[in-house]
Amino acid sequence: MSVLQRTIRMFVLAAMAVAGPVAFSQNGYHPNAEPVHFDPDWQFFAPVQLQDMEDLTARQRANKGFFFTYDRMYLGVTRPDTETSSNALDFTWGNRYDAGWMKDNDKGWTFSTMHMSGPNIYNQYEQRLANAPIIPIVPGIGVDERLETIRDSVNVGSFFSFDANKTWRLEPYRYGGILEPMIGMRYVRFEDVAQNDQYQFFPAVIFPPFATTASQETITRQIALTNNHMLLGQFGFRYTKFVRRWTFSNDAKVFAGHVYQNQNNSTETRNTYYAATAAAGAAIVQTQSSATYFGRKNNENTVGFDIRVEGAYKATKHVDLRGGFEMLYFGRGVWRGATNLGGGNQFSNDQHLIMPGFTFGLTLNR
């Protein structure tokens, strides 16, 4: 066998050795790959192929299977009717999670939950107690200044909502818009806190020739904690439009139902008696504390709506960055409490509640 023949034979064997694994790979065999590493359904951060995406119809671009959305909310909350500035808004942060499943037959379920732990707006000041030291406090010494925070609530509460909806996807319109009607149930809890504190000082009274009363300091704290539990039926729709890498959507839900209301009231009083005139650092003769509690309940009905307007930018193959506007409106049936010290209407259990604001987050759709 000549040198040329041996060279040709070695080249053919080397070509077969290289082409063999490639052929297996083309048939779906990956000897060194993880099972889902090359599965396109799991490549969440794969780059967007804009040309391929524009070739898809609106039905093909709409979410299929499982989808999940997280949004950070910045919403305003109207103040209680018992406040003179009841039309003002106080903004607070919250979270919203949406999830669902859309089948190939264009029927599915959507779920949404949101929570806000505010607002927490008080008028407050630090009250120096009667026998507090008047010499400047040296940092690090740890001397008790004896300060008491006196609060007057303006807008304090928390909000929670959960809804589940059966959803249908209709045929796309001529220019690619998709309408999804839905019907479902919603549970809402709105908790309102009304707090009013009062500080009073009664100086010593001297009755000649010998009798002298002790100085008295009184701190009174009243709290009305009111819960509104709403069981609501709702219906609405979602309209979606795809424009290149953008997805624009509008959500509108109308709800109505029953409100179960209950209120817990507490009054705490602390009396402190000082020797004679209660000068700085004066000794405490006696401290007395007392508390009273009672509750109320009521039933109301409410009606309202939840509106969203959002835009989402397709950042990767399965991840969209989104932002929008949302407004929740309860036209009636919300109880927001008051206290005796606050002087407001304690039985104003048919108030409205409006919460408009902005949202931003992301969507994951595999």
Summary of the structure (lengths in Angstrom):
residues: 366
radius of gyration: 33.4
end to end distance: 59.8
largest distance: 139.8
contacts: 1066
relative contact order: 0.17
helix: 10%
strand: 60%
